[in-house]
Amino acid sequence: MFENLTDRLSRTLKNISGRGRLTEDNIKETLREVRMALLEADVALPVVREFVNAVKERAVGQEVTKSLSPGQVFIKIVQSELEKAMGESNEALDLAAQPPAVIMMAGLQGAGKTTSVAKLAKFLRERQKKSVLVVSADVYRPAAIKQLETLAGEVNVEFFPSDVSQKPIDIANAAMAHAKLKFIDVVILDTAGRLHVDEGMMDEIKALHAAVNPVETLFVVDAMTGQDAANTAKAFNEALPLTGVVLTKVDGDARGGAALSIRHITGKPIKFLGVGEKTDALEPFHPDRVASRILGMGDVLSLIEQVERGVDKDKAMKLASKVKSGGGFDLEDFRDQLQQMKNMGGMMGMLEKLPGVGQLPPDALAQVQNGKMTGQMEAIINSMTPAERRNPDIIKGSRKRRIAAGSGTQIQDVNRLLKQFTQMQKMMKKMSSKGGMQKMMRGMKGMMPPGMKFPGR
């Protein structure tokens, strides 16, 4: 996410250092580079202009304290202005209404609207403990109704059936009546998309909005369309009283123009980011955390939340007591850890939230990015016998050859896995001893792929 912008800004901000005071002359070149970085990221021109002027106004004449270098002061100002451009703080959904609270989803075709309905339903059910009903009023695309029914089953929320012969307003009213009878907290209404903004579409969605009077009207837009995303959001906002934006396909957006432009152009907050295809790949939008990621400083708070959600606490407790009681850490435990990491979005999903990850070797990052490493490690462990998993010391020459053949890998891959397992085993022992956390952090660098070290170490 935002790789190009992060890379360009990081290189630019390194150049302003070693000065006792920030002046118009010594920040002129840096500001020009910042401006170019934002334009290349497809940020809308009015946003770039306002952003650069605000940074310049705050930076000129700033005294540099003993504890901060001019570069640090400047980065602090840039970070603050990035946050301001994106909305300063997370704006949660306002569901304080007589149940059922209706959330209406609008947007163009192909933006990921139906998938976002399912992701949001899962988010509300799991994290806010709400009962949710999803319904499709897209009578132009029968496949959209079927898709939503399938997704509703996947995320374990109720689906209200609809048909292409019905009118969107009748579908919505019937769904709301059903939700009242069943005491459902939230109804999420999926609406029809079009390939472009047109008058007929706007008239239909306005009538639907007036009929259901939703507490939240969210505009779903593809981040990869850059500042066009902001312009489309503006057109919808002029027709509908939008309450927020869901920015999808952010994981494929290396630029970040949409995230930086939408708030300024529409005046509406980004409430969620779609960060992948899976139904749990939806994150509340925190401008301060995103600004930190853009500047290569990571997003440790989101990483902690991700780990808390993804870790199976019962399994973690069993493993901790097993290790503490001297039961040891075997390859079956190691496989459990790999599977839990996969549930948390994989190693790349976690690594990208660490500070300075952009400075890691490209080949090492590519290896993690394609998810090949974790899948390969799992395949190797699955090719072992239960006895080998419990006692890896017995895995010698002929066994290694059999395991490599069974998992479609090379003997050196098996050796690498066993080495990483040994390092993890040592780390687990350190964790269960006094001062274990510090020892664990030192040990973790051995778990990284070849050529990869902890940023800043």
NORPEWO-V325926 format. One record per backbone hydrogen bond with DSSP energy under -1.0 kcal/mol. NH is the residue of the N-H (numbers start at 1). CO is the residue of the C=O. If there is no record, write none. Layout:
NH:CO
NH:CO
This chain:
2:253
4:254
5:254
6:2
7:3
8:4
9:5
10:6
11:7
12:8
13:9
15:12
17:15
22:62
27:23
31:27
32:28
33:29
34:30
35:31
36:32
37:33
38:34
39:35
40:36
41:37
42:39
43:38
48:44
49:45
50:46
51:47
52:48
53:49
54:50
55:51
56:52
57:53
58:54
59:55
60:56
61:22
62:59
64:20
73:69
74:70
75:71
76:72
77:73
78:74
79:75
80:76
81:77
82:78
83:79
84:80
85:81
86:82
87:83
88:83
89:87
97:95
101:185
103:187
104:216
105:189
106:218
109:194
111:108
116:112
117:113
118:114
119:115
120:116
121:117
122:118
123:119
124:120
125:121
126:122
127:123
130:124
133:186
134:158
135:188
137:190
139:137
144:141
145:141
146:142
147:143
148:144
149:145
150:146
151:147
152:148
153:149
154:150
155:151
157:152
158:132
160:134
166:163
171:167
172:168
173:169
174:170
175:171
176:172
177:173
178:174
179:175
180:176
181:177
182:178
184:179
186:131
187:101
188:133
189:103
190:135
191:105
202:198
203:199
204:200
205:201
206:202
207:203
208:204
209:205
210:206
211:207
212:208
213:209
215:102
216:102
218:104
219:244
220:106
221:246
223:248
225:222
226:223
228:225
229:226
231:227
232:228
233:229
234:230
235:231
236:232
237:233
238:234
240:236
242:240
243:217
244:217
245:269
246:219
247:272
248:221
250:274
252:249
253:250
260:256
261:257
262:258
265:261
266:262
267:263
271:245
272:245
273:283
274:247
275:281
281:278
282:280
283:273
285:271
290:286
291:287
292:288
293:289
294:290
295:291
296:293
297:292
299:353
303:299
304:300
305:301
306:302
307:303
308:304
309:305
310:306
311:307
313:311
316:312
317:313
318:314
319:315
320:316
321:317
322:318
323:319
324:320
325:321
326:323
327:322
331:389
334:330
335:331
336:332
337:333
338:334
339:335
340:336
341:337
342:338
343:339
344:340
345:342
346:341
350:346
351:347
352:348
353:350
354:351
356:296
357:354
359:356
360:357
365:361
366:362
367:363
368:364
369:365
370:366
371:368
375:371
376:372
377:373
378:374
379:375
380:376
381:377
382:378
383:379
384:381
389:385
390:386
391:387
394:391
395:392
396:394
400:396
401:397
402:398
403:399
404:400
405:401
406:402
407:403
409:404
414:410
415:411
416:412
417:413
418:414
419:415
420:416
421:417
422:418
423:419
424:420
425:421
426:422
427:423
428:424
429:425
430:426
431:427
432:428
433:430
436:433
439:435
440:436
441:437
442:438
443:439
444:440
446:443
447:444
452:449
457:454
